[in-house]
Amino acid sequence: MILLTRINGVQFALNPDLIERAEATPDTVVTLVDGTKYVVRESLQELMSLAREYRASIVATAHDLSPSNSYDQTPSAPEHTARVVSITRRES
């Protein structure tokens, strides 16, 4: 989620995956895939940067959890470390 600020100063969190388009008219208008529109204080460039950073964090987290980075091969891995386990499909 990214934090945006409405024109009246109220902050809200938005899932950037729901953004269909954004326009500077001159205020930034964010249109979601369902047609909902938000007018926000952030500039179009700031909005794009926030969405880019959000997506980069998702990719980085997925990379950290990928099987090639599995902690199973490290005997001293802490108990609370998240692990990704590959599941193979059995033929019926």
N, CA, C and O atoms as a CHARMM CRD file, in Angstrom:
* protein
*
  368
    1    1 MET  N      0.84000  -1.17300   0.00000 PROA 1      0.00000
    2    1 MET  CA     0.00000   0.00000   0.00000 PROA 1      0.00000
    3    1 MET  C      0.88900   1.24000   0.00000 PROA 1      0.00000
    4    1 MET  O      1.98600   1.24300   0.55700 PROA 1      0.00000
    5    2 ILE  N      0.39000   2.27700  -0.63200 PROA 2      0.00000
    6    2 ILE  CA     1.08800   3.54800  -0.62200 PROA 2      0.00000
    7    2 ILE  C      0.21800   4.56900   0.11600 PROA 2      0.00000
    8    2 ILE  O     -1.01000   4.50000   0.06100 PROA 2      0.00000
    9    3 LEU  N      0.85500   5.50700   0.80000 PROA 3      0.00000
   10    3 LEU  CA     0.12600   6.55000   1.51400 PROA 3      0.00000
   11    3 LEU  C     -0.00500   7.76900   0.62300 PROA 3      0.00000
   12    3 LEU  O      0.98700   8.28600   0.10900 PROA 3      0.00000
   13    4 LEU  N     -1.23400   8.22400   0.44300 PROA 4      0.00000
   14    4 LEU  CA    -1.52900   9.41200  -0.34000 PROA 4      0.00000
   15    4 LEU  C     -2.29000  10.39500   0.54400 PROA 4      0.00000
   16    4 LEU  O     -2.83100  10.02300   1.58600 PROA 4      0.00000
   17    5 THR  N     -2.32100  11.65100   0.11300 PROA 5      0.00000
   18    5 THR  CA    -2.99500  12.69800   0.88600 PROA 5      0.00000
   19    5 THR  C     -4.06800  13.34700   0.02500 PROA 5      0.00000
   20    5 THR  O     -3.78600  13.85700  -1.05900 PROA 5      0.00000
   21    6 ARG  N     -5.29000  13.32200   0.51600 PROA 6      0.00000
   22    6 ARG  CA    -6.37900  14.01100  -0.18400 PROA 6      0.00000
   23    6 ARG  C     -6.14400  15.51500  -0.10700 PROA 6      0.00000
   24    6 ARG  O     -5.35300  15.98500   0.71100 PROA 6      0.00000
   25    7 ILE  N     -6.82200  16.25500  -0.94600 PROA 7      0.00000
   26    7 ILE  CA    -6.69200  17.70400  -0.97300 PROA 7      0.00000
   27    7 ILE  C     -7.00500  18.32000   0.39000 PROA 7      0.00000
   28    7 ILE  O     -6.40900  19.33400   0.75400 PROA 7      0.00000
   29    8 ASN  N     -7.93800  17.72200   1.15700 PROA 8      0.00000
   30    8 ASN  CA    -8.30000  18.26000   2.47600 PROA 8      0.00000
   31    8 ASN  C     -7.30300  17.88800   3.57800 PROA 8      0.00000
   32    8 ASN  O     -7.50600  18.24900   4.73700 PROA 8      0.00000
   33    9 GLY  N     -6.22900  17.16900   3.23000 PROA 9      0.00000
   34    9 GLY  CA    -5.18000  16.82700   4.19200 PROA 9      0.00000
   35    9 GLY  C     -5.29000  15.46300   4.82300 PROA 9      0.00000
   36    9 GLY  O     -4.38500  15.05400   5.55100 PROA 9      0.00000
   37   10 VAL  N     -6.37000  14.74000   4.57000 PROA 10     0.00000
   38   10 VAL  CA    -6.55600  13.41400   5.15600 PROA 10     0.00000
   39   10 VAL  C     -5.72000  12.39000   4.37000 PROA 10     0.00000
   40   10 VAL  O     -5.80000  12.31000   3.14400 PROA 10     0.00000
   41   11 GLN  N     -4.92100  11.61600   5.10500 PROA 11     0.00000
   42   11 GLN  CA    -4.12200  10.56700   4.45900 PROA 11     0.00000
   43   11 GLN  C     -4.92800   9.28600   4.34300 PROA 11     0.00000
   44   11 GLN  O     -5.79100   8.99900   5.17400 PROA 11     0.00000
   45   12 PHE  N     -4.63400   8.52000   3.30000 PROA 12     0.00000
   46   12 PHE  CA    -5.24800   7.20000   3.13600 PROA 12     0.00000
   47   12 PHE  C     -4.26700   6.29100   2.42200 PROA 12     0.00000
   48   12 PHE  O     -3.36100   6.75300   1.72800 PROA 12     0.00000
   49   13 ALA  N     -4.45900   4.99700   2.60200 PROA 13     0.00000
   50   13 ALA  CA    -3.60200   3.99400   1.96600 PROA 13     0.00000
   51   13 ALA  C     -4.32000   3.46000   0.73800 PROA 13     0.00000
   52   13 ALA  O     -5.52600   3.21200   0.76100 PROA 13     0.00000
   53   14 LEU  N     -3.55600   3.28800  -0.33400 PROA 14     0.00000
   54   14 LEU  CA    -4.12600   2.81500  -1.59300 PROA 14     0.00000
   55   14 LEU  C     -3.26400   1.70500  -2.15200 PROA 14     0.00000
   56   14 LEU  O     -2.03700   1.79500  -2.14600 PROA 14     0.00000
   57   15 ASN  N     -3.90000   0.67700  -2.62800 PROA 15     0.00000
   58   15 ASN  CA    -3.19700  -0.40500  -3.31300 PROA 15     0.00000
   59   15 ASN  C     -2.90000   0.07900  -4.73100 PROA 15     0.00000
   60   15 ASN  O     -3.83300   0.24400  -5.51700 PROA 15     0.00000
   61   16 PRO  N     -1.63400   0.31300  -5.08800 PROA 16     0.00000
   62   16 PRO  CA    -1.32300   0.85800  -6.40600 PROA 16     0.00000
   63   16 PRO  C     -1.64900  -0.09000  -7.55600 PROA 16     0.00000
   64   16 PRO  O     -1.69000   0.32900  -8.71300 PROA 16     0.00000
   65   17 ASP  N     -1.88000  -1.35900  -7.24700 PROA 17     0.00000
   66   17 ASP  CA    -2.27600  -2.30400  -8.29400 PROA 17     0.00000
   67   17 ASP  C     -3.67300  -1.99400  -8.82100 PROA 17     0.00000
   68   17 ASP  O     -4.05600  -2.49000  -9.88100 PROA 17     0.00000
   69   18 LEU  N     -4.43600  -1.18300  -8.09900 PROA 18     0.00000
   70   18 LEU  CA    -5.79000  -0.83500  -8.51800 PROA 18     0.00000
   71   18 LEU  C     -5.85900   0.43300  -9.36200 PROA 18     0.00000
   72   18 LEU  O     -6.93100   0.81700  -9.82900 PROA 18     0.00000
   73   19 ILE  N     -4.70200   1.08700  -9.55700 PROA 19     0.00000
   74   19 ILE  CA    -4.67400   2.32600 -10.33800 PROA 19     0.00000
   75   19 ILE  C     -4.75200   2.00900 -11.82400 PROA 19     0.00000
   76   19 ILE  O     -3.93500   1.26100 -12.36000 PROA 19     0.00000
   77   20 GLU  N     -5.75200   2.59400 -12.48000 PROA 20     0.00000
   78   20 GLU  CA    -5.86500   2.47100 -13.94100 PROA 20     0.00000
   79   20 GLU  C     -5.08200   3.57500 -14.62600 PROA 20     0.00000
   80   20 GLU  O     -4.35500   3.33500 -15.58900 PROA 20     0.00000
   81   21 ARG  N     -5.24200   4.81200 -14.10600 PROA 21     0.00000
   82   21 ARG  CA    -4.51900   5.94500 -14.68000 PROA 21     0.00000
   83   21 ARG  C     -4.45600   7.07000 -13.65900 PROA 21     0.00000
   84   21 ARG  O     -5.20200   7.10000 -12.68100 PROA 21     0.00000
   85   22 ALA  N     -3.53400   7.99900 -13.92200 PROA 22     0.00000
   86   22 ALA  CA    -3.38800   9.19700 -13.09700 PROA 22     0.00000
   87   22 ALA  C     -3.12600  10.36100 -14.03700 PROA 22     0.00000
   88   22 ALA  O     -2.40600  10.23700 -15.02800 PROA 22     0.00000
   89   23 GLU  N     -3.72900  11.49100 -13.70200 PROA 23     0.00000
   90   23 GLU  CA    -3.61000  12.67400 -14.54900 PROA 23     0.00000
   91   23 GLU  C     -3.29800  13.88200 -13.68700 PROA 23     0.00000
   92   23 GLU  O     -3.70300  13.95300 -12.52700 PROA 23     0.00000
   93   24 ALA  N     -2.56700  14.84200 -14.27000 PROA 24     0.00000
   94   24 ALA  CA    -2.32500  16.12200 -13.61100 PROA 24     0.00000
   95   24 ALA  C     -3.18700  17.15800 -14.32200 PROA 24     0.00000
   96   24 ALA  O     -2.93000  17.49200 -15.47900 PROA 24     0.00000
   97   25 THR  N     -4.21500  17.67200 -13.63100 PROA 25     0.00000
   98   25 THR  CA    -5.22000  18.50600 -14.31700 PROA 25     0.00000
   99   25 THR  C     -5.52400  19.85100 -13.66300 PROA 25     0.00000
  100   25 THR  O     -6.70000  20.18800 -13.80200 PROA 25     0.00000
  101   26 PRO  N     -4.80200  20.65200 -13.02500 PROA 26     0.00000
  102   26 PRO  CA    -3.42600  20.51200 -12.56300 PROA 26     0.00000
  103   26 PRO  C     -3.29800  19.67300 -11.29800 PROA 26     0.00000
  104   26 PRO  O     -2.20400  19.20300 -10.98800 PROA 26     0.00000
  105   27 ASP  N     -4.40900  19.46800 -10.54500 PROA 27     0.00000
  106   27 ASP  CA    -4.33500  18.55400  -9.39500 PROA 27     0.00000
  107   27 ASP  C     -4.16700  17.13600  -9.92100 PROA 27     0.00000
  108   27 ASP  O     -4.57400  16.81900 -11.03800 PROA 27     0.00000
  109   28 THR  N     -3.56300  16.29300  -9.09800 PROA 28     0.00000
  110   28 THR  CA    -3.38500  14.89400  -9.50300 PROA 28     0.00000
  111   28 THR  C     -4.67600  14.13600  -9.23700 PROA 28     0.00000
  112   28 THR  O     -5.15500  14.08200  -8.10500 PROA 28     0.00000
  113   29 VAL  N     -5.23000  13.55600 -10.28000 PROA 29     0.00000
  114   29 VAL  CA    -6.45000  12.76100 -10.19100 PROA 29     0.00000
  115   29 VAL  C     -6.07800  11.30900 -10.45900 PROA 29     0.00000
  116   29 VAL  O     -5.54500  10.97600 -11.51800 PROA 29     0.00000
  117   30 VAL  N     -6.36500  10.45600  -9.49100 PROA 30     0.00000
  118   30 VAL  CA    -6.07200   9.02300  -9.60600 PROA 30     0.00000
  119   30 VAL  C     -7.38400   8.30800  -9.89000 PROA 30     0.00000
  120   30 VAL  O     -8.34300   8.43300  -9.12900 PROA 30     0.00000
  121   31 THR  N     -7.42600   7.56200 -10.98300 PROA 31     0.00000
  122   31 THR  CA    -8.61200   6.78100 -11.34100 PROA 31     0.00000
  123   31 THR  C     -8.28900   5.30600 -11.15400 PROA 31     0.00000
  124   31 THR  O     -7.30600   4.79700 -11.69200 PROA 31     0.00000
  125   32 LEU  N     -9.13900   4.62500 -10.37500 PROA 32     0.00000
  126   32 LEU  CA    -8.95600   3.19300 -10.13200 PROA 32     0.00000
  127   32 LEU  C     -9.65500   2.37800 -11.20800 PROA 32     0.00000
  128   32 LEU  O    -10.44500   2.90900 -11.98800 PROA 32     0.00000
  129   33 VAL  N     -9.35900   1.08700 -11.24500 PROA 33     0.00000
  130   33 VAL  CA    -9.94300   0.21200 -12.26000 PROA 33     0.00000
  131   33 VAL  C    -11.46000   0.12800 -12.15500 PROA 33     0.00000
  132   33 VAL  O    -12.12400  -0.18400 -13.14400 PROA 33     0.00000
  133   34 ASP  N    -12.02700   0.40000 -10.97700 PROA 34     0.00000
  134   34 ASP  CA   -13.49200   0.36300 -10.82700 PROA 34     0.00000
  135   34 ASP  C    -14.14300   1.72600 -11.10900 PROA 34     0.00000
  136   34 ASP  O    -15.35500   1.87700 -10.95100 PROA 34     0.00000
  137   35 GLY  N    -13.34000   2.71600 -11.52600 PROA 35     0.00000
  138   35 GLY  CA   -13.87300   4.02800 -11.85700 PROA 35     0.00000
  139   35 GLY  C    -13.82000   5.03900 -10.72500 PROA 35     0.00000
  140   35 GLY  O    -14.08400   6.22100 -10.94900 PROA 35     0.00000
  141   36 THR  N    -13.48600   4.60600  -9.51100 PROA 36     0.00000
  142   36 THR  CA   -13.35700   5.52000  -8.38000 PROA 36     0.00000
  143   36 THR  C    -12.23600   6.51500  -8.65700 PROA 36     0.00000
  144   36 THR  O    -11.17900   6.14600  -9.16800 PROA 36     0.00000
  145   37 LYS  N    -12.47500   7.77400  -8.31700 PROA 37     0.00000
  146   37 LYS  CA   -11.46500   8.80400  -8.54200 PROA 37     0.00000
  147   37 LYS  C    -11.09200   9.46500  -7.21900 PROA 37     0.00000
  148   37 LYS  O    -11.94500   9.70200  -6.36400 PROA 37     0.00000
  149   38 TYR  N     -9.80900   9.75600  -7.06900 PROA 38     0.00000
  150   38 TYR  CA    -9.29100  10.46900  -5.91100 PROA 38     0.00000
  151   38 TYR  C     -8.46400  11.64100  -6.41000 PROA 38     0.00000
  152   38 TYR  O     -7.66200  11.49700  -7.33300 PROA 38     0.00000
  153   39 VAL  N     -8.66200  12.80600  -5.79600 PROA 39     0.00000
  154   39 VAL  CA    -7.81900  13.96300  -6.06600 PROA 39     0.00000
  155   39 VAL  C     -6.84300  14.03400  -4.90200 PROA 39     0.00000
  156   39 VAL  O     -7.25700  14.11300  -3.74500 PROA 39     0.00000
  157   40 VAL  N     -5.54000  14.00700  -5.20600 PROA 40     0.00000
  158   40 VAL  CA    -4.52500  13.93100  -4.15700 PROA 40     0.00000
  159   40 VAL  C     -3.52900  15.07800  -4.26900 PROA 40     0.00000
  160   40 VAL  O     -3.37800  15.69100  -5.32600 PROA 40     0.00000
  161   41 ARG  N     -2.85400  15.35300  -3.15700 PROA 41     0.00000
  162   41 ARG  CA    -1.85800  16.42800  -3.10200 PROA 41     0.00000
  163   41 ARG  C     -0.55300  16.05700  -3.79900 PROA 41     0.00000
  164   41 ARG  O      0.14800  16.93000  -4.31000 PROA 41     0.00000
  165   42 GLU  N     -0.22700  14.77300  -3.82300 PROA 42     0.00000
  166   42 GLU  CA     1.03400  14.34600  -4.41800 PROA 42     0.00000
  167   42 GLU  C      1.04100  14.65500  -5.91700 PROA 42     0.00000
  168   42 GLU  O      0.01200  14.56200  -6.58600 PROA 42     0.00000
  169   43 SER  N      2.19800  15.01700  -6.42200 PROA 43     0.00000
  170   43 SER  CA     2.32200  15.26400  -7.85900 PROA 43     0.00000
  171   43 SER  C      2.28700  13.93200  -8.61000 PROA 43     0.00000
  172   43 SER  O      2.42500  12.86500  -8.01100 PROA 43     0.00000
  173   44 LEU  N      2.10500  14.01000  -9.89200 PROA 44     0.00000
  174   44 LEU  CA     2.09900  12.80700 -10.72700 PROA 44     0.00000
  175   44 LEU  C      3.43500  12.07300 -10.60000 PROA 44     0.00000
  176   44 LEU  O      3.46800  10.84400 -10.53400 PROA 44     0.00000
  177   45 GLN  N      4.53400  12.82900 -10.56500 PROA 45     0.00000
  178   45 GLN  CA     5.86100  12.21900 -10.43000 PROA 45     0.00000
  179   45 GLN  C      6.02100  11.53400  -9.07600 PROA 45     0.00000
  180   45 GLN  O      6.59700  10.44900  -8.99300 PROA 45     0.00000
  181   46 GLU  N      5.51200  12.16400  -8.01200 PROA 46     0.00000
  182   46 GLU  CA     5.57600  11.54400  -6.67900 PROA 46     0.00000
  183   46 GLU  C      4.75900  10.25900  -6.64500 PROA 46     0.00000
  184   46 GLU  O      5.19600   9.25300  -6.08500 PROA 46     0.00000
  185   47 LEU  N      3.58000  10.29500  -7.24000 PROA 47     0.00000
  186   47 LEU  CA     2.72100   9.11300  -7.29100 PROA 47     0.00000
  187   47 LEU  C      3.42000   7.96700  -8.01500 PROA 47     0.00000
  188   47 LEU  O      3.41200   6.82700  -7.55100 PROA 47     0.00000
  189   48 MET  N      4.01700   8.28100  -9.14300 PROA 48     0.00000
  190   48 MET  CA     4.73300   7.24800  -9.90300 PROA 48     0.00000
  191   48 MET  C      5.90200   6.68900  -9.09500 PROA 48     0.00000
  192   48 MET  O      6.15200   5.48400  -9.11900 PROA 48     0.00000
  193   49 SER  N      6.60600   7.54700  -8.39200 PROA 49     0.00000
  194   49 SER  CA     7.73300   7.10600  -7.57000 PROA 49     0.00000
  195   49 SER  C      7.26600   6.19800  -6.42900 PROA 49     0.00000
  196   49 SER  O      7.89100   5.17400  -6.15400 PROA 49     0.00000
  197   50 LEU  N      6.17300   6.57200  -5.76900 PROA 50     0.00000
  198   50 LEU  CA     5.62500   5.74500  -4.68500 PROA 50     0.00000
  199   50 LEU  C      5.20400   4.36800  -5.19700 PROA 50     0.00000
  200   50 LEU  O      5.47500   3.35700  -4.55000 PROA 50     0.00000
  201   51 ALA  N      4.54200   4.32500  -6.35500 PROA 51     0.00000
  202   51 ALA  CA     4.10200   3.05300  -6.93700 PROA 51     0.00000
  203   51 ALA  C      5.31100   2.20600  -7.32700 PROA 51     0.00000
  204   51 ALA  O      5.31800   0.99300  -7.11300 PROA 51     0.00000
  205   52 ARG  N      6.32700   2.84100  -7.89500 PROA 52     0.00000
  206   52 ARG  CA     7.54800   2.12300  -8.29900 PROA 52     0.00000
  207   52 ARG  C      8.25100   1.53100  -7.07900 PROA 52     0.00000
  208   52 ARG  O      8.67300   0.37500  -7.10300 PROA 52     0.00000
  209   53 GLU  N      8.37700   2.32400  -6.01100 PROA 53     0.00000
  210   53 GLU  CA     9.02600   1.84400  -4.79200 PROA 53     0.00000
  211   53 GLU  C      8.24100   0.69400  -4.16100 PROA 53     0.00000
  212   53 GLU  O      8.83400  -0.26200  -3.66100 PROA 53     0.00000
  213   54 TYR  N      6.91800   0.78500  -4.18400 PROA 54     0.00000
  214   54 TYR  CA     6.06600  -0.27600  -3.64000 PROA 54     0.00000
  215   54 TYR  C      6.31000  -1.57500  -4.40800 PROA 54     0.00000
  216   54 TYR  O      6.52400  -2.62800  -3.80600 PROA 54     0.00000
  217   55 ARG  N      6.27600  -1.49700  -5.72200 PROA 55     0.00000
  218   55 ARG  CA     6.47100  -2.70200  -6.53500 PROA 55     0.00000
  219   55 ARG  C      7.87200  -3.26900  -6.36200 PROA 55     0.00000
  220   55 ARG  O      8.04600  -4.48600  -6.31300 PROA 55     0.00000
  221   56 ALA  N      8.86600  -2.40300  -6.27100 PROA 56     0.00000
  222   56 ALA  CA    10.23500  -2.86600  -6.05000 PROA 56     0.00000
  223   56 ALA  C     10.34800  -3.59300  -4.71300 PROA 56     0.00000
  224   56 ALA  O     11.07200  -4.58300  -4.60600 PROA 56     0.00000
  225   57 SER  N      9.64100  -3.11100  -3.69400 PROA 57     0.00000
  226   57 SER  CA     9.69000  -3.78000  -2.38900 PROA 57     0.00000
  227   57 SER  C      9.04000  -5.15600  -2.45100 PROA 57     0.00000
  228   57 SER  O      9.48200  -6.08200  -1.77100 PROA 57     0.00000
  229   58 ILE  N      7.99400  -5.29700  -3.26300 PROA 58     0.00000
  230   58 ILE  CA     7.34300  -6.60300  -3.42800 PROA 58     0.00000
  231   58 ILE  C      8.29600  -7.58000  -4.10200 PROA 58     0.00000
  232   58 ILE  O      8.41900  -8.72600  -3.67100 PROA 58     0.00000
  233   59 VAL  N      8.96800  -7.13600  -5.15100 PROA 59     0.00000
  234   59 VAL  CA     9.91800  -7.99000  -5.87500 PROA 59     0.00000
  235   59 VAL  C     11.08600  -8.36900  -4.96000 PROA 59     0.00000
  236   59 VAL  O     11.51400  -9.52300  -4.95000 PROA 59     0.00000
  237   60 ALA  N     11.60100  -7.40800  -4.19300 PROA 60     0.00000
  238   60 ALA  CA    12.71400  -7.68500  -3.28600 PROA 60     0.00000
  239   60 ALA  C     12.31400  -8.69800  -2.21400 PROA 60     0.00000
  240   60 ALA  O     13.09100  -9.59400  -1.88600 PROA 60     0.00000
  241   61 THR  N     11.11300  -8.55800  -1.67300 PROA 61     0.00000
  242   61 THR  CA    10.63300  -9.50000  -0.66200 PROA 61     0.00000
  243   61 THR  C     10.46900 -10.89000  -1.26600 PROA 61     0.00000
  244   61 THR  O     10.85000 -11.88400  -0.64800 PROA 61     0.00000
  245   62 ALA  N      9.90700 -10.96500  -2.46300 PROA 62     0.00000
  246   62 ALA  CA     9.73900 -12.26300  -3.12800 PROA 62     0.00000
  247   62 ALA  C     11.09400 -12.90700  -3.40300 PROA 62     0.00000
  248   62 ALA  O     11.25600 -14.12000  -3.26700 PROA 62     0.00000
  249   63 HSD  N     12.05000 -12.09200  -3.78600 PROA 63     0.00000
  250   63 HSD  CA    13.39700 -12.62300  -4.03700 PROA 63     0.00000
  251   63 HSD  C     13.99600 -13.19200  -2.75600 PROA 63     0.00000
  252   63 HSD  O     14.60000 -14.26400  -2.77300 PROA 63     0.00000
  253   64 ASP  N     13.82900 -12.47300  -1.64300 PROA 64     0.00000
  254   64 ASP  CA    14.35000 -12.93900  -0.36400 PROA 64     0.00000
  255   64 ASP  C     13.71400 -14.25500   0.06700 PROA 64     0.00000
  256   64 ASP  O     14.34400 -15.04200   0.77400 PROA 64     0.00000
  257   65 LEU  N     12.47800 -14.50200  -0.34700 PROA 65     0.00000
  258   65 LEU  CA    11.76900 -15.71800   0.04700 PROA 65     0.00000
  259   65 LEU  C     11.85600 -16.82600  -0.98900 PROA 65     0.00000
  260   65 LEU  O     11.29000 -17.90000  -0.78500 PROA 65     0.00000
  261   66 SER  N     12.55000 -16.59200  -2.09400 PROA 66     0.00000
  262   66 SER  CA    12.59900 -17.58400  -3.16600 PROA 66     0.00000
  263   66 SER  C     13.36500 -18.82700  -2.72200 PROA 66     0.00000
  264   66 SER  O     14.22600 -18.74100  -1.84700 PROA 66     0.00000
  265   67 PRO  N     13.05700 -19.99600  -3.32400 PROA 67     0.00000
  266   67 PRO  CA    13.71500 -21.24600  -2.93000 PROA 67     0.00000
  267   67 PRO  C     15.23500 -21.19100  -3.07300 PROA 67     0.00000
  268   67 PRO  O     15.93900 -21.85600  -2.31300 PROA 67     0.00000
  269   68 SER  N     15.75200 -20.42700  -4.01200 PROA 68     0.00000
  270   68 SER  CA    17.20500 -20.34300  -4.17700 PROA 68     0.00000
  271   68 SER  C     17.87300 -19.64700  -2.99800 PROA 68     0.00000
  272   68 SER  O     19.08100 -19.77400  -2.79900 PROA 68     0.00000
  273   69 ASN  N     17.09400 -18.91900  -2.22400 PROA 69     0.00000
  274   69 ASN  CA    17.60900 -18.24500  -1.03000 PROA 69     0.00000
  275   69 ASN  C     17.12400 -18.92600   0.23700 PROA 69     0.00000
  276   69 ASN  O     17.11100 -18.31600   1.30600 PROA 69     0.00000
  277   70 SER  N     16.72300 -20.19000   0.12400 PROA 70     0.00000
  278   70 SER  CA    16.14700 -20.91500   1.24900 PROA 70     0.00000
  279   70 SER  C     17.12200 -21.00500   2.41800 PROA 70     0.00000
  280   70 SER  O     18.32600 -21.17200   2.21900 PROA 70     0.00000
  281   71 TYR  N     16.60500 -20.89400   3.61800 PROA 71     0.00000
  282   71 TYR  CA    17.41600 -20.99400   4.81400 PROA 71     0.00000
  283   71 TYR  C     17.56600 -22.45000   5.27100 PROA 71     0.00000
  284   71 TYR  O     18.25100 -22.72500   6.25600 PROA 71     0.00000
  285   72 ASP  N     16.92100 -23.38500   4.55000 PROA 72     0.00000
  286   72 ASP  CA    16.97800 -24.78800   4.95300 PROA 72     0.00000
  287   72 ASP  C     18.40000 -25.33100   4.90900 PROA 72     0.00000
  288   72 ASP  O     18.71400 -26.27200   5.63700 PROA 72     0.00000
  289   73 GLN  N     19.26200 -24.76700   4.07900 PROA 73     0.00000
  290   73 GLN  CA    20.62100 -25.27000   3.93500 PROA 73     0.00000
  291   73 GLN  C     21.53700 -24.71400   5.01200 PROA 73     0.00000
  292   73 GLN  O     22.68600 -25.14100   5.11900 PROA 73     0.00000
  293   74 THR  N     21.06200 -23.78200   5.80000 PROA 74     0.00000
  294   74 THR  CA    21.87000 -23.18300   6.84900 PROA 74     0.00000
  295   74 THR  C     21.43400 -23.75100   8.19600 PROA 74     0.00000
  296   74 THR  O     20.36200 -23.40700   8.69500 PROA 74     0.00000
  297   75 PRO  N     22.25200 -24.61500   8.78700 PROA 75     0.00000
  298   75 PRO  CA    21.84900 -25.24400  10.04200 PROA 75     0.00000
  299   75 PRO  C     21.61500 -24.24700  11.17400 PROA 75     0.00000
  300   75 PRO  O     20.85100 -24.53700  12.09400 PROA 75     0.00000
  301   76 SER  N     22.25300 -23.08500  11.12700 PROA 76     0.00000
  302   76 SER  CA    22.10900 -22.14400  12.22900 PROA 76     0.00000
  303   76 SER  C     20.99900 -21.11500  11.98000 PROA 76     0.00000
  304   76 SER  O     20.95800 -20.08300  12.65000 PROA 76     0.00000
  305   77 ALA  N     20.11400 -21.37900  11.03600 PROA 77     0.00000
  306   77 ALA  CA    19.02500 -20.43400  10.74100 PROA 77     0.00000
  307   77 ALA  C     18.12300 -20.29200  11.96000 PROA 77     0.00000
  308   77 ALA  O     17.78400 -21.29000  12.59600 PROA 77     0.00000
  309   78 PRO  N     17.72900 -19.06500  12.29300 PROA 78     0.00000
  310   78 PRO  CA    16.83900 -18.87200  13.45100 PROA 78     0.00000
  311   78 PRO  C     15.48900 -19.54800  13.23700 PROA 78     0.00000
  312   78 PRO  O     15.05100 -19.74100  12.10300 PROA 78     0.00000
  313   79 GLU  N     14.85000 -19.89500  14.31700 PROA 79     0.00000
  314   79 GLU  CA    13.56000 -20.57600  14.27400 PROA 79     0.00000
  315   79 GLU  C     12.47700 -19.73100  13.61700 PROA 79     0.00000
  316   79 GLU  O     11.58700 -20.27700  12.96600 PROA 79     0.00000
  317   80 HSD  N     12.53100 -18.41600  13.77200 PROA 80     0.00000
  318   80 HSD  CA    11.47900 -17.52700  13.28000 PROA 80     0.00000
  319   80 HSD  C     11.65200 -17.12100  11.81400 PROA 80     0.00000
  320   80 HSD  O     10.85500 -16.33300  11.30500 PROA 80     0.00000
  321   81 THR  N     12.66800 -17.63700  11.12900 PROA 81     0.00000
  322   81 THR  CA    12.91100 -17.25900   9.73600 PROA 81     0.00000
  323   81 THR  C     11.84900 -17.88000   8.83200 PROA 81     0.00000
  324   81 THR  O     11.55300 -19.07100   8.93100 PROA 81     0.00000
  325   82 ALA  N     11.28000 -17.05700   7.94900 PROA 82     0.00000
  326   82 ALA  CA    10.28100 -17.56100   6.99600 PROA 82     0.00000
  327   82 ALA  C     10.95900 -18.46100   5.98600 PROA 82     0.00000
  328   82 ALA  O     12.09700 -18.21400   5.58600 PROA 82     0.00000
  329   83 ARG  N     10.26100 -19.50600   5.57400 PROA 83     0.00000
  330   83 ARG  CA    10.81500 -20.43600   4.59600 PROA 83     0.00000
  331   83 ARG  C      9.80300 -20.68000   3.49600 PROA 83     0.00000
  332   83 ARG  O      8.59600 -20.70000   3.73700 PROA 83     0.00000
  333   84 VAL  N     10.30500 -20.86500   2.29300 PROA 84     0.00000
  334   84 VAL  CA     9.46800 -21.23700   1.16500 PROA 84     0.00000
  335   84 VAL  C      9.77800 -22.68700   0.85000 PROA 84     0.00000
  336   84 VAL  O     10.94100 -23.05000   0.67600 PROA 84     0.00000
  337   85 VAL  N      8.75700 -23.51400   0.77500 PROA 85     0.00000
  338   85 VAL  CA     8.93700 -24.93500   0.53200 PROA 85     0.00000
  339   85 VAL  C      8.31700 -25.27900  -0.82000 PROA 85     0.00000
  340   85 VAL  O      7.16100 -24.95200  -1.09000 PROA 85     0.00000
  341   86 SER  N      9.10600 -25.94600  -1.66500 PROA 86     0.00000
  342   86 SER  CA     8.57600 -26.37300  -2.96500 PROA 86     0.00000
  343   86 SER  C      7.70900 -27.59500  -2.77800 PROA 86     0.00000
  344   86 SER  O      8.07000 -28.52100  -2.05300 PROA 86     0.00000
  345   87 ILE  N      6.56100 -27.59600  -3.43600 PROA 87     0.00000
  346   87 ILE  CA     5.66100 -28.73200  -3.35700 PROA 87     0.00000
  347   87 ILE  C      5.57300 -29.34000  -4.74300 PROA 87     0.00000
  348   87 ILE  O      5.23900 -28.65700  -5.71200 PROA 87     0.00000
  349   88 THR  N      5.87200 -30.62600  -4.83400 PROA 88     0.00000
  350   88 THR  CA     5.80500 -31.29600  -6.14000 PROA 88     0.00000
  351   88 THR  C      4.44600 -31.97100  -6.27100 PROA 88     0.00000
  352   88 THR  O      3.90300 -32.50600  -5.30400 PROA 88     0.00000
  353   89 ARG  N      3.91700 -31.93600  -7.47400 PROA 89     0.00000
  354   89 ARG  CA     2.60600 -32.52200  -7.73700 PROA 89     0.00000
  355   89 ARG  C      2.76100 -34.02300  -7.95800 PROA 89     0.00000
  356   89 ARG  O      3.63200 -34.46600  -8.70700 PROA 89     0.00000
  357   90 ARG  N      1.90100 -34.80100  -7.29500 PROA 90     0.00000
  358   90 ARG  CA     1.89900 -36.24700  -7.49700 PROA 90     0.00000
  359   90 ARG  C      0.98900 -36.59900  -8.64900 PROA 90     0.00000
  360   90 ARG  O     -0.11000 -36.06200  -8.78300 PROA 90     0.00000
  361   91 GLU  N      1.45600 -37.49100  -9.46300 PROA 91     0.00000
  362   91 GLU  CA     0.61900 -37.97100 -10.57300 PROA 91     0.00000
  363   91 GLU  C     -0.40100 -38.96100 -10.01100 PROA 91     0.00000
  364   91 GLU  O     -0.05800 -39.80900  -9.18700 PROA 91     0.00000
  365   92 SER  N     -1.66900 -38.85200 -10.46100 PROA 92     0.00000
  366   92 SER  CA    -2.68900 -39.75800  -9.93500 PROA 92     0.00000
  367   92 SER  C     -2.82500 -40.98300 -10.78200 PROA 92     0.00000
  368   92 SER  O     -3.64100 -41.85400 -10.48200 PROA 92     0.00000
